[in-house]
Amino acid sequence: MPLADYFSSDEHAAEKADLPLLAALIEHYRDEQVFRDCRVTFAHLLVANSMVVAEALVAGGADLVLADAFDSPATQPIRQSLDAHSVRLYGP
């Protein structure tokens, strides 16, 4: 699963380490599966910290659809990393 590969990358782990509340939510959601049977379109600005939010949704059981809704230079590093992990993005 390409998104799982991205979530296990060193760069993502480093970002998650800087966000302890979200890391705790990821573990809680993994146990509770609060988003099971939900399809979520994630059209947030694709930067490193927003990808930790995306991981929380997936950990909670969401079927996540990533949309690249913002054409911004700030998104380039994450877009390139997601592409390297074969993660499909929807959008322009």
Buried (B, 14 or more C-beta within 10 A) or exposed (E): EEBEBBBEBEEBEEBBEEBEEBBEBBEEBBEEEBBEEEEBEBBBEBBBBBBBBBBBBBBBBBEBEBBBBBEEEEBEEBBEBBEEBEBEBEEE
